[in-house]
Amino acid sequence: MNAEILHLGLIDDDAIMLDSAALDLAALDHPDVDVGPLVDQLGQISERIAEAGMDAHDSAARVAVLAQVIGGEYGFTGDRTTYDDPANADMIRVLERRRGLPVSLAILYVAAARRLGWSAVALDTPGHVLVRVGADVEPVLIDPFSGGVEVGSDALAALLARILGPGTKPAAGHVAAMSNRSVLVRLLLNQAMRAEKAGQSARALTLFERMTVIAPGAGHAWWERARLELAAGRVAAARASLSAMLEMTRDPVRREQISDALAALAGSDR
């Protein structure tokens, strides 16, 4: 079934259209759902933003239009009531319910902005993905989970303090831009963590397998995949996952850790 997303691991990162890719991932869990109307919905949102943003020539004006259309007219917002519902990281359900996690809603904002040629990236903010609109000249941060509201320096500091603890000072790493694959991996990781927490190890393994398909260079995903394969008694599969991880890992400490794990599994036929 992963054949449907194999192309995401083969094309250049810049060629990935985030919302379409997220729909492809969600479709794996909904083989009977016709995603055509949802694709049309994404197109309609972009058309409405283009119409409303004809005179939006700077970042401040553009984020206002994004918030007006996606958060206001279409009503996409964060699910504060049932935050841990797996539907919040499933793009099909996000589009149907117009509720989601920070990362899934960030995908909508970033993809819509890029269709208009606007610069937009999802940020690797701990615990709460934000979006930056604009490049070097007066970029603006927004929170898709809160309807696209602008996030100033004080709001960012408060967010980080709430997630990382009082006294946390905003640093460049807190607002680092994520690659497209990293965004999709984070989307899947949200689902995998919740699945394992609910005792659904097989489901979690499926999600880590998808991560390694779309992002073959994601070492953490390979490690977690091997761990779950080993827990399921699939030792040969775990060895294969660790070997794949070893091929792409250059960090000497991590390579030693992988080699030790492979040595511990040597000779097992399970």
N, C-alpha and C positions, 0 to 999 in steps of 0.2 A: 504493500500500500504506500510505502514511502517513495515509490517511483514518481508520484504526483508532485513531490516537492524536491526531487533530485536536482532540478535545474537551478534552484536557489543556492545550492552549494557549488555550482559550476560557473555561474556568471559573475562578472565584476560586482563588487559591493555597490558601487554607484549606480548600477543598472537595476538594482532591486527597488521596486515601488512598494513602499512599506504596507499600505493598506491592502493592496492586492495580494501581497505575500502573506499577510496575516489572515486574509480570507482563505487562501490556499491551505494554510495550516489548519484552520478551523474546519474546512470541508472534509478533512480526513476523519473527523468525528461525526460528520453529518452527511453520509454518502447519499441520502435520499433528499437532501435539501437542494433546491434550485437556487444557486447563488446569483443568477442573472438579475433579478430585481434588486439585490443588494449592490451589485456592481453599478446598476443604473442609479441607485440612491447616491453612491459616492460621486458619480458624475454630476448629478443634480446639485449636490452640495458645492462642488467646485464651480459649477456654472453660476450659482447664486453668489458665491464669494467674488467671482470675477465681475459680476454685475455691480455688486455693492462696493467693490474695491477699485473701480475705474480710476478714481482720483487719489488712491492711497499710494503715495510715492515715498513714504519713509516708514521706518519700523513701527513707530507709535501708531500711525494710521492703520497699518496693516494688521497689527494685533487687535486693534479695535474692531476691524471688520471680521476677523476670524472669530472673535468672541461673540460678536453680534449674530453671525450666521450659525456657527456650530453650537455654541453654548446657548444662544438666545432663541433664534428662530427654529432650530432643529432640536433644541433641548437636551443636548448631550451633557452629562454631568457625572460626577463621581458617585458611586454607590456607597453611601455612608451607612446605610441600614444593614445591608448584607454584604459587607466588604469582601469576605472570604468566599463568597459564592463563586465556583469555578466559571460560571457564565461571564463574569467580569473580565476574564482573560481570553474569552472565546469570541473572536471578531464577529462571527455570525450572530451570536446572542447580543453582543454589544450594539450592533446596528439595529437589531430588533427591539431591544429594551431601552436603548439610548442611555445606558448606564455602563460604567466600567471602572477599571483600575487606572491609576495615573499613566501607566505605560500604554495601555490599549487606547486611551483617549489621546495621548500624545501622538500616537501613530496617525490618528485621524487629522490632527492639526498639521503635523509635519508634511504628510502626503498632500493634503489640500493646498498648503502654501506652495509647495514645490511645483505643483501642476500649473501654478500661475507664474512660475519663474522667480518666486520669492525665496530668499535664503532662509532655511529653517532646519534646526537639528534638535533631536531629543538629547537631554543632558543626563549624565550618569549621577544624578543627585541621590545620595543614600536614602533608601526607603521611600522615595517619592519623586518619580520622574517629572522633570520640568521641560519646557521647550524654550529655545532661544530663536527669536526671529530677527534677522539682520546679521550681517557679518561683522566687519571691523568697525563700521561707522554706526555708533549709537545702537547697539543691539538691545533688544528688550526681552526680558524673561517673563514667561506666563505660566500659569498653572491650569492645565486642561481639566484637572479633577474638580476645580472650582469654577468651571464655566469660562476659562480663558482669562481670568483676572490677572492683571500685571503683578509681577513679584519684584518689588524693589529690594534694596540692600537690607533694610530693616526686616522685611518679611522673610527674606532668605535666611538671615541670621536666626530669626525666631524658629523657622522650620528646622534648621539644622540643630538648634539647641533642643528642640522637642524630640528629634530622632536620635541624635548622638549624645545628648546630655548638655546640661548648662555649661556655659563658658566656651562652647565650641565656636571657633572663629572660622568664617567662610574662607575657603582656600580654592585654588584653581582646580584641584582634583574633584571638588564637590560639584563643579559645573562643567566638567569635561564633556565634550561632544562624543556621543556614541556612534559607532558605525551602524549601518543598517542591519547587519547580521547580529551585532550585539543587542540591538533593540529587540529583534525577534527572539533571540536566546533569552533575554530577560522576560519577555512575554511568556515563553514556554516554561521558564524556571518558576514563575509564579504558580503556574498550574501544577508543576511537578512537586513543589514543596507542599502544596496543599493536599495533593493526592497522597503523598507519603505520610503526612501527618494524620490523614484519615485512614491509614492502614491499607491503602491501595497501592501496594508495591509494584504490581504488574503495570498499572496505569502510569506510575512514575517512571518506570523503565521505558515504556513506550515513548514518553515525552523526552527523556534524555536521548533516546535513539534518534528522534527527530532533530534534536539540537545538533547532534554530530553529523547528520545528513546535510543540514543547511549551513552549518558552520564547522567544517572539518578541523579548523584550527582551534576550536574551543576546548582547551585541555581540561578544564574543570568538568565539562559535560562528559568527556571520555572517562574521567576518573569515577564520576558518579554512576555512569553506565556500567562500568566494570564492577563497581561495588554491588550494585543491584543484581547484576548477572550472577555474581558469585553467591549472593544470598539466595538466589533462586536455584542454585545448584548447577548453573551453566558455566562450568569452569573454563571450557574451551573458548566460549564466547568472551569471558572475562579476560582471558589471555590475549585474545585478538584485539580487544578494546585497549588494553594496556600497551600492546605492541604498536598500535596505531598512534597512541598518545606519545610513546617514546620517540617515534620517527619525527614528530613535529616539535618536540620540547628541546630547548637549548639550555635552560637553566640547569646547572650541574647538580644542585641539591634536589631539584624535582626529578631529574633523570635517575639519580641514585635511589630515590624513593620508588620510582616505577620499576627499576631493575630489581630491587629487593622484593617487591610484590610479585614480579614474574618468577623470580627464583623460588619464592615460597610456593608458587603454584606448579612448579616444574614436576613432571612425572605424574601429575593427576590426570586421569582419563575421563573424568566426569564431564 
